[in-house]
Amino acid sequence: MYGLRYRDFAWNHNAHYHDTLLRHVPPGARRALDVGCGDGRFARRLALRGLEVDAIDPDAAALGLARERTPARLDVRYTAAPLSGIDLEPGAYDFISAIASLHHMPLGDALRRLDAALAPGGVLAVLGLYREDTATDRAAGLAALPGQWATAAGLKLGRLLTGVPDPASLSDMRVTDPQSTLHEIAAETGRTLPGARIRRRLYWRYSLVHVRP
């Protein structure tokens, strides 16, 4: 169980924003969907808040790890499938998350499907990756480096003091480079979900928040 706890608290670029995304869970939310759940870390965070969670990912090996790391008391149902391969019940979810997953699929189609699956007042919260294209992109990347170096140094010191393994040695995440720039993502989002809020984030990420009327 210690290994499970360590994995769920180890720092990485995506986990850095988990608390930010959780702040968008609407009051009274009961049911959630996590798209591209990987090893289930964020799905477990949602379930710990009392939500009934459907978590999907096309990587069956990752879902094997997710099931292994998820206590039976948590209400998480894992399905090995891409978003395009499942039928989403219209209006079924109060909260939908997609963390580092939408760059694997056509963005407009994915946003339309997820919007349709939201209940009225439901929230879609995305943490995405974008391709650097402008001087502003590169400046944001450079601004992230001091924080990344400081965090890495702190983790290294903690490992030396505690003997806890290096997070990199426990990582099962496979990374695919994004193809769309932040400008292209914002333009497609504006066409598909007018009014959705997009914000550039450190660590080569952006956030997208949409509330279904």
Wavefront OBJ file of the C-alpha trace (Angstrom):
o trace
v 0.000 0.000 0.000
v 2.918 2.371 0.565
v 3.798 2.142 -3.132
v 0.221 3.089 -4.045
v 0.295 6.119 -1.761
v 3.684 7.165 -3.108
v 2.531 7.000 -6.707
v -0.544 9.053 -5.881
v 1.480 11.809 -4.227
v 4.563 11.902 -6.474
v 4.902 15.172 -8.412
v 4.707 15.497 -12.180
v 3.581 18.161 -14.650
v 0.002 16.877 -14.765
v -0.420 16.125 -11.074
v 0.732 19.681 -10.355
v -2.686 20.832 -11.618
v -4.930 18.169 -10.083
v -6.032 20.453 -7.248
v -6.735 23.218 -9.757
v -9.045 20.940 -11.732
v -10.758 19.642 -8.594
v -11.772 23.191 -7.689
v -14.061 23.135 -10.741
v -16.119 20.160 -9.541
v -19.584 21.695 -9.102
v -21.286 21.545 -5.692
v -23.502 18.511 -5.369
v -21.807 16.662 -8.230
v -22.509 12.941 -8.103
v -21.159 11.398 -11.295
v -17.887 12.003 -13.171
v -16.066 10.845 -16.287
v -12.269 10.837 -16.529
v -11.038 10.626 -20.138
v -7.582 9.169 -20.652
v -7.301 8.130 -17.018
v -3.955 6.317 -17.293
v -3.142 4.667 -13.971
v -6.270 6.167 -12.408
v -4.643 8.713 -10.131
v -7.078 11.557 -10.835
v -10.061 9.191 -10.963
v -9.197 8.145 -7.421
v -9.059 11.788 -6.350
v -12.586 12.258 -7.715
v -13.857 9.103 -6.015
v -12.352 10.208 -2.711
v -14.665 13.221 -2.943
v -17.638 10.866 -3.084
v -18.233 10.877 -6.842
v -19.200 7.840 -8.870
v -16.476 7.741 -11.543
v -16.309 6.223 -15.015
v -12.681 6.199 -16.150
v -11.622 5.328 -19.698
v -8.310 4.797 -21.444
v -7.352 2.839 -24.582
v -4.229 1.449 -22.882
v -5.222 -1.862 -21.290
v -1.872 -2.146 -19.507
v -2.351 1.244 -17.844
v -5.831 0.213 -16.741
v -4.377 -2.939 -15.219
v -2.228 -0.715 -13.046
v -5.210 1.528 -12.313
v -7.304 -1.367 -11.052
v -4.397 -2.662 -8.978
v -3.926 0.730 -7.316
v -7.591 1.516 -6.679
v -8.995 0.387 -3.317
v -12.262 -1.540 -3.576
v -13.988 1.080 -1.419
v -13.637 3.692 -4.175
v -16.445 3.841 -6.749
v -14.409 3.805 -9.966
v -15.304 1.775 -13.062
v -12.474 1.405 -15.567
v -13.094 0.768 -19.263
v -10.370 0.008 -21.808
v -11.513 2.043 -24.799
v -10.815 5.302 -26.631
v -13.368 8.078 -26.311
v -14.502 7.366 -29.881
v -15.156 3.742 -28.960
v -17.770 4.231 -26.243
v -21.339 5.462 -26.222
v -21.780 8.335 -23.789
v -25.195 8.818 -22.261
v -26.411 12.362 -23.012
v -26.459 14.579 -19.935
v -25.093 11.842 -17.683
v -22.153 13.551 -15.992
v -21.833 16.441 -13.567
v -18.078 16.664 -14.120
v -15.803 15.506 -16.937
v -12.019 15.662 -16.804
v -9.480 15.096 -19.563
v -5.845 15.305 -18.493
v -3.137 15.175 -21.164
v -5.435 13.153 -23.404
v -7.241 15.362 -25.931
v -4.144 15.839 -28.100
v -4.495 12.140 -28.987
v -7.813 12.726 -30.798
v -9.591 15.237 -33.065
v -10.269 18.115 -30.695
v -13.549 19.417 -32.088
v -15.196 16.001 -32.169
v -14.006 15.219 -28.652
v -15.285 18.520 -27.237
v -18.690 18.073 -28.852
v -19.067 14.558 -27.463
v -18.009 15.581 -23.969
v -20.273 18.624 -23.953
v -23.249 16.457 -24.903
v -22.446 14.090 -22.021
v -22.605 16.899 -19.442
v -25.693 17.476 -17.336
v -27.039 21.068 -17.280
v -24.628 23.047 -15.129
v -22.022 20.311 -15.511
v -18.359 21.199 -15.945
v -15.755 20.007 -18.434
v -12.220 20.581 -17.112
v -9.294 19.914 -19.444
v -5.579 20.000 -18.818
v -3.955 19.794 -22.221
v -0.657 19.943 -24.052
v 0.126 22.263 -26.940
v 2.919 22.621 -29.484
v 5.205 25.595 -28.924
v 4.999 27.950 -31.877
v 5.541 31.547 -30.765
v 7.965 33.618 -28.735
v 5.338 33.752 -25.982
v 5.208 29.940 -25.939
v 8.962 29.724 -25.611
v 9.023 32.366 -22.883
v 6.423 30.420 -20.919
v 8.541 27.300 -21.287
v 11.607 29.099 -19.990
v 9.592 30.517 -17.075
v 8.661 26.974 -16.044
v 12.243 25.778 -15.777
v 13.210 27.329 -12.395
v 10.154 25.800 -10.724
v 10.849 22.442 -12.322
v 14.490 22.504 -11.230
v 13.570 23.528 -7.674
v 10.976 20.766 -7.429
v 13.410 18.195 -8.810
v 16.025 19.260 -6.256
v 13.504 18.989 -3.434
v 12.421 15.526 -4.571
v 16.027 14.369 -4.814
v 16.739 15.584 -1.282
v 13.606 13.865 -0.024
v 14.661 10.600 -1.640
v 18.089 10.830 -0.047
v 16.532 11.410 3.390
v 13.774 8.817 3.159
v 15.050 6.161 0.771
v 11.856 6.441 -1.314
v 12.496 5.432 -4.966
v 12.828 7.946 -7.786
v 9.381 8.743 -9.281
v 10.832 8.264 -12.768
v 11.578 4.640 -11.946
v 7.909 4.101 -11.089
v 6.422 5.987 -14.029
v 4.359 4.084 -16.596
v 3.191 7.125 -18.563
v 3.726 7.130 -22.297
v 4.051 10.556 -23.873
v 2.969 11.669 -27.357
v 3.960 15.108 -28.572
v 1.040 17.473 -29.311
v 0.576 18.675 -32.875
v -1.722 21.694 -32.360
v -0.572 25.117 -31.208
v -2.349 26.949 -28.403
v -3.771 29.371 -30.973
v -5.223 26.475 -32.981
v -6.661 24.885 -29.850
v -8.266 28.159 -28.780
v -9.734 28.702 -32.258
v -11.244 25.206 -32.401
v -12.597 25.546 -28.874
v -14.176 28.891 -29.760
v -15.978 27.297 -32.695
v -17.093 24.247 -30.734
v -17.714 25.560 -27.212
v -18.210 29.340 -27.352
v -17.530 30.874 -23.950
v -15.173 28.148 -22.734
v -12.222 29.579 -20.815
v -8.697 28.711 -21.947
v -5.632 29.669 -19.955
v -1.951 29.093 -20.650
v -0.267 27.273 -17.760
v 3.302 26.572 -16.748
v 4.917 23.240 -17.598
v 3.791 23.356 -21.231
v 0.125 22.934 -20.373
v -3.149 24.796 -20.867
v -6.433 24.543 -19.027
v -9.888 24.631 -20.596
v -13.047 25.002 -18.510
v -16.532 24.803 -19.955
v -19.848 24.931 -18.097
v -22.854 23.478 -19.917
v -25.834 25.870 -19.757
l 1 2 3 4 5 6 7 8 9 10 11 12 13 14 15 16 17 18 19 20 21 22 23 24 25 26 27 28 29 30 31 32 33 34 35 36 37 38 39 40 41 42 43 44 45 46 47 48 49 50 51 52 53 54 55 56 57 58 59 60 61 62 63 64 65 66 67 68 69 70 71 72 73 74 75 76 77 78 79 80 81 82 83 84 85 86 87 88 89 90 91 92 93 94 95 96 97 98 99 100 101 102 103 104 105 106 107 108 109 110 111 112 113 114 115 116 117 118 119 120 121 122 123 124 125 126 127 128 129 130 131 132 133 134 135 136 137 138 139 140 141 142 143 144 145 146 147 148 149 150 151 152 153 154 155 156 157 158 159 160 161 162 163 164 165 166 167 168 169 170 171 172 173 174 175 176 177 178 179 180 181 182 183 184 185 186 187 188 189 190 191 192 193 194 195 196 197 198 199 200 201 202 203 204 205 206 207 208 209 210 211 212 213
